[in-house]
Amino acid sequence: MKKILNYLPLVPLTLTACSQKPAQEEVKRPNILFIMTDDHTTQAISAYGSEFANTPNIDRIANEGARFDNCFVTNALSGPSRACILTGKFGHINGFTDNSQVFDGSQKTFPKLLRENGYQTAIIGKWHLISEPQGFDFYSILTGQHEQGDYYDPDFLENGKDIVEKGYATDIITDKALTYLKEQRDKNKPFAMMVHHKAPHRNWMAAERHLGYYNDVTFPEPFNLFDDYATRSKAPKEQDCNIANTLTDYWDLKLATEEELASNDFPDKRFQGVYNRMPESTKKRWNEVYAERIHKFRNTKMTEKELVREKFQSYMRDYMSTTLAVDEGIGKLLDYLEETGELDNTLIIYTSDQGFFLGEHGFFDKRFMYEECQRMPLVMRYPKLIKAGTKAEAFAMNVDFAPTFLDLAGVEKQDDIQGTSLLPIFQNEGKAPEGWRDAVYYHYFEYPAEHSVKRHYGVRTDRYKLIHFYNDINEWEMYDLENDPHEMNNIYGKADVKEIQNHLKVRLDELRVQYNDTIQ
């Protein structure tokens, strides 16, 4: 592994007789600030066209840099996505294909490689890989609820020490990141810091200042909220991630009064536990905000469709309210970098571990290879390389992040990394460079498990998507994304697309060979 100096020489300068300047001007190697949320989907970011989102700081990164419109996760599940990002390898290669597993921390990751080459590395927030982080000078990771973390007074493992922090998780993670940047790092070295928020993960508990923020907002319903899956396989019909039946009264909808939550007989101990982590001022505000919702659900006679609509509105109000503190925190980090003169020397990335359903097909959660959760938000700012306002249409995957960071830092890519650096896309102003990939690959493994989404793998091109659901079934779905962007009409097996279907199967087999995926 080649070592790179912390400072890279630029062109020689002409010296005058009285000049005391060195013969070469030196520029710092770029910092890397990687900010990731859990389940924040493009439909909830105004930079991606959302009319109801309030994300000015995420939008700033996009406006002053690049917005990727075709960035895709390789497995829409938290732990597997994180393992892919760290290693640049698909889950079947890095060994972490579902959330029941433990990440093998002995393998090479981009933080390890950057650290070996002069970077200071840190991770703060959600880790969700179960094993202890390796390759970091500093780590402080959420540990409660099997590393999902708590929204209030969360538990952390900080450089091997168990601690409890008072406050709201998103704010705490932001403050820890700022403290590290200001006080704990060696400022003579470039940094690579990963800031991982729990929000907006289920069960969507907002900061006290944002409780009730969206209570007066009526969110537009997706046109397929009442999808009947008429042309689809058994997979979307047999899932357990639907708004109608899966959302629970207590954990998800928060339909519990102050008196009920104080009772020893309250049936949902998990929800009671997270509620009791709140300070008294937050409990007071919480009970005020949710009183109207509880009254409406318990005292209004609703049809089945009306009930689904009301659940959808409740879900959206809670989900969206948790994104507000995230964006505020991003603003604080941008402000600090700007104040210290490091903003333009820092590659700033905002993404989520995957997308998420906001009522489309009647769903919440993720896992499926459908557009809403296969597509990841990805915005990046680095004005020395990325032209402001770039709209990147080229296909990207989360396995591309690691090689991109290594490429920018001048560190050699490991031979087993399967992703590709995204820097050539910036050099081509967002367009796919010559020879760039024409398709992305996906494989979801976690079944049988929570939400009952069946195992499947597939290929997505610029126009078509082919999915094979396997294990307990053997069914295919195929979509023409140009004419059917919402994936409502499964055209697999139709006579008029037989040639395209066969081509997609060949392309899928090629990708499985290319990425060495023999698991089925």
Stockholm file with secondary structure:
# STOCKHOLM 1.0

chainA/1-520         MKKILNYLPLVPLTLTACSQKPAQEEVKRPNILFIMTDDHTTQAISAYGSEFANTPNIDRIANEGARFDNCFVTNALSGPSRACILTGKFGHINGFTDNSQVFDGSQKTFPKLLRENGYQTAIIGKWHLISEPQGFDFYSILTGQHEQGDYYDPDFLENGKDIVEKGYATDIITDKALTYLKEQRDKNKPFAMMVHHKAPHRNWMAAERHLGYYNDVTFPEPFNLFDDYATRSKAPKEQDCNIANTLTDYWDLKLATEEELASNDFPDKRFQGVYNRMPESTKKRWNEVYAERIHKFRNTKMTEKELVREKFQSYMRDYMSTTLAVDEGIGKLLDYLEETGELDNTLIIYTSDQGFFLGEHGFFDKRFMYEECQRMPLVMRYPKLIKAGTKAEAFAMNVDFAPTFLDLAGVEKQDDIQGTSLLPIFQNEGKAPEGWRDAVYYHYFEYPAEHSVKRHYGVRTDRYKLIHFYNDINEWEMYDLENDPHEMNNIYGKADVKEIQNHLKVRLDELRVQYNDTIQ
#=GR chainA/1-520 SS CCCCCSEEEEEECCCCTTCCCCSEEEEECCEEEEEEESSCCGGGCGGGTCSSCCCHHHHHHHHTSEEESSEECSSCSHHHHHHHHHHSSCHHHHTCCSTTSCCCTTSCCHHHHHHHTTCEEEEEECCCSSSCCCSCSEEEEECHHHHTCCSBSCEEEETTEEEECCSBHHHHHHHHHHHIIIIISCTTSCEEEEEECCTTCTTCCCCGGGTTTTTTCCCCCCTTTTCCCTTSCHHHHSCSCBTTTTSCTTTTTCCCCHHHHTCTTCSCHHHHHHHTTSCHHHHHHHHHHHHHHHHHHHHCCCCHHHHHHHHHHHHHHHHHHHHHHHHHHHHHHHHHHHHTTCGGGEEEEEEESSCCCSSGGGBCSCCSSSHHHHBCCEEEECTTTSCTTEEECSCEEGGGHHHHHHHHHTCCCCTTCCSCCSHHHHHTTTSCCTTCCSCEEEEECCCSSTTCCCCEEEEECSSEEEEEECSSCCEEEEEETTTCTTCCCCCTTCGGGHHHHHHHHHHHHHHHHHTTCCCC
#=GC SS_cons         CCCCCSEEEEEECCCCTTCCCCSEEEEECCEEEEEEESSCCGGGCGGGTCSSCCCHHHHHHHHTSEEESSEECSSCSHHHHHHHHHHSSCHHHHTCCSTTSCCCTTSCCHHHHHHHTTCEEEEEECCCSSSCCCSCSEEEEECHHHHTCCSBSCEEEETTEEEECCSBHHHHHHHHHHHIIIIISCTTSCEEEEEECCTTCTTCCCCGGGTTTTTTCCCCCCTTTTCCCTTSCHHHHSCSCBTTTTSCTTTTTCCCCHHHHTCTTCSCHHHHHHHTTSCHHHHHHHHHHHHHHHHHHHHCCCCHHHHHHHHHHHHHHHHHHHHHHHHHHHHHHHHHHHHTTCGGGEEEEEEESSCCCSSGGGBCSCCSSSHHHHBCCEEEECTTTSCTTEEECSCEEGGGHHHHHHHHHTCCCCTTCCSCCSHHHHHTTTSCCTTCCSCEEEEECCCSSTTCCCCEEEEECSSEEEEEECSSCCEEEEEETTTCTTCCCCCTTCGGGHHHHHHHHHHHHHHHHHTTCCCC
//
